[in-house]
Amino acid sequence: MKKKYNKTTGGIIVAAGKPSERISSDPLLKIGSITIIKRIVLTFQRASISPIVIVTGHKSEEIEHNLANYGVIFLKNNKYENSRKFDSAKIGLEFLQNKCDQIIFTPVSIPMFTAETLQTMMKCGKKLLSPSYHGKSGHPLLISSELIPKILKYDGNLGMRGAIRNIGVAREWIDVEDRGILYDTDYIDQLDQLLIKHNKHILHPFVKISIEKESSFFDSRTKLLLILINEINSVRGACRHMALSYSKAWNMLNKLEKELGYAVVERKHGGNKGGKTYLTKEGIKFLKKYQQFEENISEYVRDEFERVF
């Protein structure tokens, strides 16, 4: 078995966009047979980054449809038409602060860095880290979660670059043999040249885990629903973050409770703002057991895949 990372790492992909932006910035642009945003998600997942947050704006519904079954969390910047990319970055950072030890951050327009680069960065233990290729700095950016409050306070005009210059921590660089860190979607010819190599890097086993009786009643989608309910105490709010209809969510919850034989969620009625929904103690215990089970299975599958192939 490989040694696990001591630090938990979440991911942020800013894909808010605007209708006026060039076609090359479109998150649904395809390189090879998949969209650039799906390519980044697969790379994040290959590096065991979780949770993965995607900040959307223009084409939010299409992006959610493209990634509905990939276990990512969607956060929409409702003011995307009149805001900066850094405003979208703040939405992701605010959501993930206190949920993980460090964060990998990238705009959607940089789709070809590898999982190996991410893993190298994640193991460094640095507070603020960028990769470099033959002396040229690139993406993504690793940020320690302890720096997030300072970044969120920045209100200058230089975006993320200005924020990291003003937090009192020097950014460091690590050399990697990965040209994909340098090229955004304006360099489509270079990205096409990297395609075959990158497809090898995202090669990974994909195992769908579910719990069943006569039919499946708990899987990765239900797991994400419980995680979000536990986080924001709202079924409707959870649905907004995972491209799921409200009625479908309650069907999933009702089936889960029926098969388990106990309550997983409880609703508390409120005043003018409405009620809230919480996981029961039994629901939290079940979720934690499933997450541990899933982590054990995933680690075994990754090790076996590398050993056999």
Long-range contacts (C-beta under 8 A, 24 or more apart in sequence): 1-299, 1-303, 2-299, 2-302, 2-303, 4-299, 5-48, 5-122, 5-123, 7-100, 7-101, 7-102, 7-122, 7-125, 8-50, 8-100, 8-101, 8-102, 9-47, 9-48, 9-49, 9-50, 9-100, 9-101, 9-102, 9-103, 9-104, 9-122, 10-49, 10-50, 10-51, 10-52, 10-53, 10-96, 10-99, 10-100, 10-102, 10-103, 10-104, 11-44, 11-49, 11-50, 11-51, 11-52, 11-53, 11-103, 11-104, 11-105, 11-106, 12-53, 12-54, 12-55, 12-89, 12-92, 12-93, 12-96, 12-103, 12-104, 12-105, 12-106, 13-37, 13-40, 13-41, 13-44, 13-52, 13-53, 13-54, 13-55, 13-92, 13-106, 13-107, 13-108, 14-55, 14-85, 14-88, 14-89, 14-92, 14-105, 14-106, 14-107, 14-108, 15-54, 15-55, 15-56, 15-57, 15-63, 15-107, 15-108, 16-55, 16-56, 16-57, 16-58, 16-77, 16-80, 16-83, 16-85, 16-88, 17-57, 17-58, 17-59, 17-80, 17-108, 18-57, 18-58, 18-80, 18-81, 19-58, 19-81, 21-58, 24-109, 24-184, 24-185, 24-186, 24-188, 25-108, 25-109, 25-185, 26-59, 27-59, 27-63, 27-108, 28-59, 28-62, 28-63, 28-66, 29-185, 31-111, 31-112, 31-188, 31-191, 31-192, 31-195, 32-195, 32-199, 35-66, 36-108, 36-109, 36-111, 36-185, 37-63, 37-66, 37-67, 37-108, 37-111, 38-66, 38-67, 38-70, 39-111, 39-112, 39-198, 39-202, 40-106, 40-108, 40-110, 40-111, 41-67, 41-70, 41-72, 42-202, 42-204, 43-113, 43-114, 43-115, 43-118, 43-201, 43-202, 44-104, 44-115, 44-118, 45-70, 45-204, 46-115, 46-201, 46-202, 46-204, 47-104, 47-115, 47-118, 47-119, 47-122, 48-298, 49-104, 49-118, 49-122, 51-96, 51-99, 51-100, 51-227, 53-92, 53-95, 53-96, 55-88, 55-89, 55-91, 55-92, 56-80, 57-81, 57-88, 64-243, 65-243, 67-243, 68-242, 68-243, 69-221, 71-220, 71-221, 71-223, 71-224, 72-242, 73-224, 73-228, 73-241, 73-242, 74-240, 74-241, 74-242, 74-243, 75-241, 76-240, 84-159, 85-159, 85-160, 86-159, 86-160, 86-163, 89-159, 89-160, 90-151, 90-152, 93-143, 93-148, 93-151, 93-152, 94-148, 94-152, 96-145, 96-148, 97-145, 97-148, 97-149, 97-152, 98-145, 99-145, 100-145, 101-144, 101-145, 102-142, 102-143, 102-144, 102-145, 103-142, 103-143, 103-145, 103-148, 104-140, 104-141, 104-142, 105-140, 105-141, 105-142, 105-143, 105-160, 106-139, 106-140, 106-141, 107-139, 107-184, 109-184, 109-185, 109-186, 110-138, 110-139, 110-140, 110-180, 110-181, 110-183, 110-184, 111-180, 111-185, 111-191, 112-179, 112-180, 112-183, 112-191, 112-194, 112-198, 113-138, 113-139, 113-140, 113-178, 113-180, 113-181, 114-178, 114-180, 114-198, 114-201, 115-201, 115-202, 116-176, 116-178, 116-201, 117-176, 117-178, 117-180, 117-181, 120-174, 120-176, 121-174, 124-174, 126-172, 126-174, 127-169, 128-164, 128-167, 128-169, 128-170, 128-171, 128-172, 129-171, 129-172, 129-173, 129-174, 130-171, 130-172, 130-173, 130-174, 131-173, 131-174, 131-175, 131-176, 131-178, 131-181, 132-173, 132-174, 132-175, 132-176, 132-181, 133-175, 133-176, 133-177, 133-178, 133-179, 133-181, 133-182, 134-175, 136-182, 137-173, 138-181, 138-182, 139-181, 140-181, 204-302, 204-305, 205-301, 205-302, 205-304, 205-305, 207-297, 207-298, 207-301, 209-293, 209-294, 209-297, 211-290, 213-259, 217-255, 217-256, 217-258, 217-259, 217-260, 218-256, 218-259, 218-290, 220-294, 221-252, 222-252, 222-256, 223-287, 223-290, 223-291, 223-294, 225-249, 225-252, 225-253, 226-264, 226-279, 226-283, 226-287, 227-287, 229-265, 229-277, 229-278, 229-279, 230-278, 230-279, 230-284, 230-287, 233-276, 233-277, 233-278, 234-276, 234-277, 235-265, 235-277, 260-286
